[in-house]
Amino acid sequence: MKQGFAHHWRLPALFLLLAAGLVVATGLGSSFISPERVLAALTGVGSRIDGVIVWTLRLPRVALAVLAGMALALAGALMQRALRNPLAVPSILGVSDGAALGVVTFLWLFSNANNVLTVSIHWMPLAALLGAFTLASVIGLLTLKDSRGTDPLRLILYGVALSAMAKAAVTLMMILGPVHRAGQALRWLTGSVNAAHWNDVALVGAGLLLCCPMLILARLPIRQITLDSASAQSTGLTVNRARYGMLALSVLLTALAVSQVGAIGFVGLIAPHAARLYHGQFNAGFLLISALMGGLLVLVADTLARMIVQPLELPAGAVTALLGTPFFLVLLLRRHHVQS
């Protein structure tokens, strides 16, 4: 009875924690705003100055951090299920590296001799999106052409190879280009939400809403696909179709996030595992819990990034990497211990 009660309150408790995190993060900055004043500003009864700071400067940033974290966490959960590998991350399919290549190519093509962009910087997310989908599509086509393409390991191998090639191309373009252009690219490659606007929030939010019907339809397949291929087929699942559908949705969600906030790493790895520990991977609402965990992770990382060394700001991706690397090593050691 107690276990059932605790399980029932896990989702509302996580919602409340994320809501509290949003309020606290919105109040933190060069000028501190108490949670009471933040709530007053959000409801339109606070001072005019508080309203400007909250609605114009801080809320777009924390909202984008949460939404991007949700997208990356969902992408990681889908990929780990599709590949039946708890250590799989969206970057395996070359999405992050393809987006990086798209961004650096954009900076190369549309910068003049004075290192000034000849087009609006707002086109850069589109370049990232095109780069992500292009590299992911090439990896998918190579896997489909492979006679052993039904083996998830083949997809991982192609992804690792082409991601390495994209990384090399990005590195060469940054070395050969001007320092200013390399600096622009490096900040995006690390991942940051410090340039958030309401347009970015609306784009990521709309993308997540459009993906919701597909995520709802995937509730049963993501449970079935955890079985071996023969058992999954006996439940009525077309394994390859389900796998590639999940991977395509994972690519879409990752591209949506990285096109706006850059290559923030480890969220797609950590959030699904945190959801498993907190909620259980076969309980209803696993994807929603994963999304909330991802949103909370990026929100905390971005808040730490702008508070640790004020007035300087660290990229949020650097903080998630610092948090994620020890977690990743623990997972590897646990798997090695279980296998041995």
C-alpha positions as CSV (number, residue, x, y, z in Angstrom):
1,M,0.0,0.0,0.0
2,K,2.8,2.4,0.9
3,Q,4.7,1.5,-2.2
4,G,1.6,2.2,-4.4
5,F,1.1,5.5,-2.6
6,A,4.7,6.5,-3.2
7,H,4.6,5.5,-6.8
8,H,1.4,7.5,-7.3
9,W,3.1,10.7,-6.0
10,R,6.3,10.4,-8.0
11,L,5.1,12.3,-11.0
12,P,3.4,15.2,-9.2
13,A,6.4,15.5,-6.9
14,L,8.7,15.8,-9.9
15,F,6.4,18.4,-11.5
16,L,6.5,20.4,-8.3
17,L,10.3,20.2,-8.1
18,L,10.6,21.4,-11.7
19,A,8.1,24.2,-11.1
20,A,10.0,25.3,-8.0
21,G,13.3,25.1,-9.9
22,L,11.8,27.4,-12.6
23,V,10.8,30.0,-10.0
24,V,14.2,29.9,-8.2
25,A,16.3,29.9,-11.4
26,T,14.3,32.9,-12.7
27,G,15.1,34.9,-9.6
28,L,18.8,34.2,-9.7
29,G,21.1,36.5,-11.5
30,S,23.1,39.8,-11.2
31,S,20.1,41.2,-9.3
32,F,18.4,38.7,-7.0
33,I,14.6,38.5,-7.1
34,S,12.9,36.5,-4.3
35,P,10.5,33.7,-5.3
36,E,7.6,35.8,-4.0
37,R,8.5,38.7,-6.3
38,V,9.0,36.2,-9.2
39,L,5.5,34.8,-8.7
40,A,4.1,38.4,-8.5
41,A,5.9,39.3,-11.8
42,L,4.6,36.2,-13.5
43,T,1.0,37.0,-12.4
44,G,1.3,40.6,-13.5
45,V,1.0,42.2,-10.0
46,G,4.7,42.8,-9.4
47,S,6.8,45.9,-10.0
48,R,7.5,47.0,-13.6
49,I,11.2,46.4,-13.2
50,D,10.7,42.9,-11.9
51,G,8.3,42.2,-14.8
52,V,10.9,43.3,-17.4
53,I,13.7,41.3,-15.8
54,V,11.5,38.2,-15.4
55,W,9.6,38.2,-18.7
56,T,12.2,39.6,-21.0
57,L,15.6,38.5,-19.7
58,R,15.3,35.4,-17.5
59,L,12.1,33.5,-18.3
60,P,12.9,32.8,-22.0
61,R,16.3,31.4,-20.9
62,V,15.0,29.0,-18.2
63,A,12.0,28.0,-20.3
64,L,14.3,27.1,-23.3
65,A,16.6,25.2,-20.9
66,V,13.7,23.1,-19.7
67,L,12.2,22.4,-23.1
68,A,15.6,21.6,-24.7
69,G,16.4,19.2,-21.8
70,M,13.0,17.5,-22.3
71,A,13.7,17.0,-26.0
72,L,17.2,15.6,-25.4
73,A,16.0,13.3,-22.6
74,L,13.2,11.9,-24.8
75,A,15.6,11.4,-27.6
76,G,17.9,9.4,-25.3
77,A,15.2,7.3,-23.9
78,L,13.9,6.3,-27.4
79,M,17.4,5.6,-28.7
80,Q,18.3,3.4,-25.7
81,R,15.1,1.4,-26.2
82,A,15.4,1.1,-30.0
83,L,19.1,-0.1,-29.8
84,R,18.5,-2.1,-26.6
85,N,21.6,-0.4,-25.2
86,P,21.4,1.6,-22.0
87,L,24.6,3.5,-22.9
88,A,23.3,4.7,-26.3
89,V,23.1,8.5,-26.8
90,P,21.7,10.6,-29.6
91,S,25.1,11.6,-30.7
92,I,25.6,8.0,-32.0
93,L,23.5,8.9,-35.0
94,G,25.7,11.9,-35.8
95,V,23.0,14.4,-35.0
96,S,25.1,16.6,-32.8
97,D,28.2,16.4,-35.0
98,G,26.1,17.0,-38.1
99,A,24.5,20.0,-36.5
100,A,28.0,21.3,-35.6
101,L,29.2,20.8,-39.2
102,G,26.1,22.7,-40.4
103,V,26.9,25.6,-38.0
104,V,30.6,25.9,-38.9
105,T,29.8,25.7,-42.6
106,F,27.2,28.5,-42.1
107,L,29.8,30.7,-40.5
108,W,32.3,29.9,-43.3
109,L,29.9,30.6,-46.1
110,F,28.2,33.7,-44.7
111,S,31.1,35.6,-43.1
112,N,32.9,38.4,-45.0
113,A,36.6,39.4,-44.9
114,N,35.9,41.4,-41.7
115,N,34.5,38.3,-40.0
116,V,31.0,39.8,-40.0
117,L,28.0,37.7,-41.0
118,T,26.4,38.8,-44.2
119,V,23.0,37.2,-43.2
120,S,21.1,37.2,-40.0
121,I,22.4,35.0,-37.1
122,H,18.8,33.7,-36.8
123,W,19.5,31.5,-39.8
124,M,22.1,29.5,-37.9
125,P,19.6,27.1,-36.2
126,L,18.3,26.2,-39.7
127,A,21.9,25.4,-40.8
128,A,22.3,23.2,-37.6
129,L,19.0,21.4,-38.4
130,L,20.0,20.7,-42.0
131,G,23.4,19.4,-40.9
132,A,21.9,17.2,-38.3
133,F,19.3,15.6,-40.6
134,T,21.8,15.3,-43.5
135,L,24.4,13.3,-41.5
136,A,21.7,11.2,-39.8
137,S,20.2,10.4,-43.1
138,V,23.5,9.3,-44.6
139,I,24.0,7.0,-41.6
140,G,20.5,5.6,-42.0
141,L,21.0,4.9,-45.7
142,L,24.3,3.2,-45.2
143,T,22.7,1.0,-42.5
144,L,19.8,0.1,-44.8
145,K,22.1,-0.8,-47.7
146,D,24.1,-3.1,-45.4
147,S,23.2,-6.7,-45.6
148,R,23.5,-6.9,-41.8
149,G,21.7,-3.6,-41.2
150,T,19.1,-5.2,-39.0
151,D,21.8,-5.5,-36.3
152,P,21.8,-2.4,-34.1
153,L,25.5,-2.6,-33.8
154,R,25.9,-1.8,-37.5
155,L,24.0,1.4,-37.0
156,I,26.3,2.3,-34.1
157,L,29.4,1.6,-36.1
158,Y,28.3,3.7,-39.0
159,G,27.3,6.5,-36.6
160,V,30.7,6.4,-34.8
161,A,32.6,6.5,-38.1
162,L,30.7,9.4,-39.7
163,S,30.5,11.3,-36.5
164,A,34.3,11.1,-36.3
165,M,34.6,12.4,-39.9
166,A,32.2,15.3,-39.1
167,K,34.3,16.2,-36.0
168,A,37.5,16.2,-38.0
169,A,35.9,18.5,-40.6
170,V,34.7,20.9,-37.9
171,T,38.1,20.9,-36.3
172,L,39.9,21.7,-39.6
173,M,37.5,24.5,-40.5
174,M,37.9,26.1,-37.1
175,I,41.7,25.9,-37.3
176,L,41.9,27.2,-40.8
177,G,39.3,30.0,-40.2
178,P,39.7,33.3,-38.3
179,V,39.9,33.2,-34.5
180,H,36.6,35.2,-34.2
181,R,34.8,32.6,-36.3
182,A,36.3,29.7,-34.3
183,G,35.1,31.4,-31.1
184,Q,31.6,31.7,-32.3
185,A,31.6,28.0,-33.3
186,L,33.2,26.8,-30.1
187,R,30.6,28.4,-27.9
188,W,27.8,26.8,-29.9
189,L,29.6,23.4,-29.9
190,T,29.8,23.4,-26.1
191,G,26.1,24.2,-25.8
192,S,24.5,27.3,-24.2
193,V,21.1,28.9,-23.7
194,N,22.3,32.4,-22.8
195,A,21.0,33.9,-26.1
196,A,17.4,32.6,-25.6
197,H,14.5,34.5,-27.0
198,W,10.8,33.8,-26.9
199,N,10.9,32.8,-30.6
200,D,13.3,30.0,-29.7
201,V,11.1,28.8,-26.8
202,A,8.1,28.8,-29.1
203,L,9.9,26.8,-31.8
204,V,11.1,24.1,-29.4
205,G,7.8,24.0,-27.6
206,A,5.8,23.6,-30.8
207,G,8.2,20.9,-31.9
208,L,7.6,19.0,-28.7
209,L,3.8,19.3,-29.0
210,L,4.0,18.0,-32.6
211,C,5.9,15.0,-31.4
212,C,3.5,14.2,-28.6
213,P,1.1,12.1,-30.7
214,M,4.0,10.0,-32.0
215,L,5.3,9.6,-28.4
216,I,1.8,8.5,-27.3
217,L,1.6,5.9,-30.1
218,A,5.1,4.6,-29.2
219,R,4.1,3.7,-25.6
220,L,3.4,0.0,-26.4
221,P,6.2,-0.5,-28.9
222,I,8.9,0.9,-26.5
223,R,7.9,-1.9,-24.1
224,Q,7.7,-4.6,-26.7
225,I,11.1,-3.8,-28.3
226,T,13.0,-4.5,-25.1
227,L,12.3,-8.1,-25.7
228,D,14.5,-10.2,-28.0
229,S,13.5,-9.9,-31.7
230,A,11.6,-13.3,-31.8
231,S,9.6,-12.5,-28.6
232,A,8.9,-9.0,-29.8
233,Q,7.6,-10.3,-33.1
234,S,5.4,-12.8,-31.3
235,T,3.6,-9.9,-29.6
236,G,2.7,-8.4,-33.0
237,L,5.5,-5.9,-33.3
238,T,7.3,-5.3,-36.6
239,V,10.7,-4.9,-35.0
240,N,12.7,-3.1,-37.7
241,R,9.8,-0.7,-38.5
242,A,9.4,0.2,-34.8
243,R,13.2,0.5,-34.3
244,Y,13.7,2.9,-37.3
245,G,10.6,4.9,-36.3
246,M,11.9,5.4,-32.8
247,L,15.4,6.3,-34.2
248,A,13.8,8.8,-36.6
249,L,11.9,10.4,-33.8
250,S,15.0,10.5,-31.7
251,V,16.9,12.3,-34.5
252,L,14.0,14.8,-34.8
253,L,14.0,15.6,-31.1
254,T,17.8,15.9,-30.9
255,A,18.0,18.1,-33.9
256,L,15.2,20.3,-32.5
257,A,17.1,20.9,-29.3
258,V,20.7,21.3,-30.6
259,S,19.6,23.7,-33.4
260,Q,18.6,26.1,-30.6
261,V,21.0,25.5,-27.7
262,G,24.0,23.8,-29.3
263,A,25.5,20.4,-28.5
264,I,24.6,20.1,-24.8
265,G,25.9,16.6,-24.0
266,F,25.0,13.7,-21.6
267,V,21.4,14.8,-21.1
268,G,20.1,12.0,-23.3
269,L,22.2,9.5,-21.3
270,I,21.6,10.7,-17.7
271,A,17.9,11.6,-17.8
272,P,16.5,8.2,-18.9
273,H,18.7,6.4,-16.3
274,A,17.5,8.8,-13.6
275,A,14.0,8.1,-14.6
276,R,14.6,4.4,-14.3
277,L,16.0,4.8,-10.8
278,Y,13.2,7.1,-9.8
279,H,10.2,5.6,-11.5
280,G,11.0,2.3,-13.1
281,Q,11.4,1.8,-16.9
282,F,8.3,-0.4,-17.4
283,N,5.9,1.8,-15.4
284,A,3.4,4.0,-17.1
285,G,4.7,7.5,-17.6
286,F,8.4,6.6,-18.1
287,L,8.8,8.9,-21.1
288,L,7.2,11.8,-19.2
289,I,9.4,11.2,-16.2
290,S,12.4,11.1,-18.5
291,A,11.4,14.4,-20.1
292,L,11.0,16.1,-16.7
293,M,14.3,14.7,-15.5
294,G,16.0,16.1,-18.7
295,G,14.3,19.5,-18.2
296,L,15.4,19.7,-14.6
297,L,19.0,18.6,-15.4
298,V,19.5,21.3,-18.0
299,L,17.8,23.9,-15.8
300,V,20.2,23.1,-12.9
301,A,23.2,23.0,-15.2
302,D,22.4,26.4,-16.8
303,T,21.7,28.0,-13.4
304,L,25.0,26.8,-12.1
305,A,26.7,27.9,-15.3
306,R,25.7,31.5,-14.8
307,M,26.1,31.6,-11.0
308,I,29.5,29.9,-10.3
309,V,31.9,32.5,-11.7
310,Q,29.8,35.7,-11.9
311,P,29.9,38.0,-13.8
312,L,31.2,35.4,-16.3
313,E,29.0,32.7,-17.6
314,L,30.0,29.1,-18.4
315,P,28.4,27.2,-21.2
316,A,25.6,24.9,-19.8
317,G,27.1,22.0,-21.9
318,A,30.3,22.2,-19.9
319,V,28.4,21.7,-16.6
320,T,26.3,18.8,-18.0
321,A,29.6,17.2,-19.1
322,L,31.1,17.7,-15.6
323,L,28.0,16.1,-14.1
324,G,27.6,13.4,-16.8
325,T,31.1,12.1,-17.1
326,P,31.3,10.5,-13.6
327,F,27.7,9.2,-14.0
328,F,28.8,7.6,-17.3
329,L,31.9,6.0,-15.7
330,V,29.7,4.6,-12.9
331,L,27.4,3.0,-15.5
332,L,30.3,1.5,-17.4
333,L,31.8,0.0,-14.2
334,R,28.4,-1.4,-13.1
335,R,27.9,-3.1,-16.4
336,H,31.4,-4.5,-16.3
337,H,30.8,-5.8,-12.8
338,V,27.4,-7.4,-13.8
339,Q,28.9,-9.1,-16.9
340,S,31.9,-10.4,-15.0
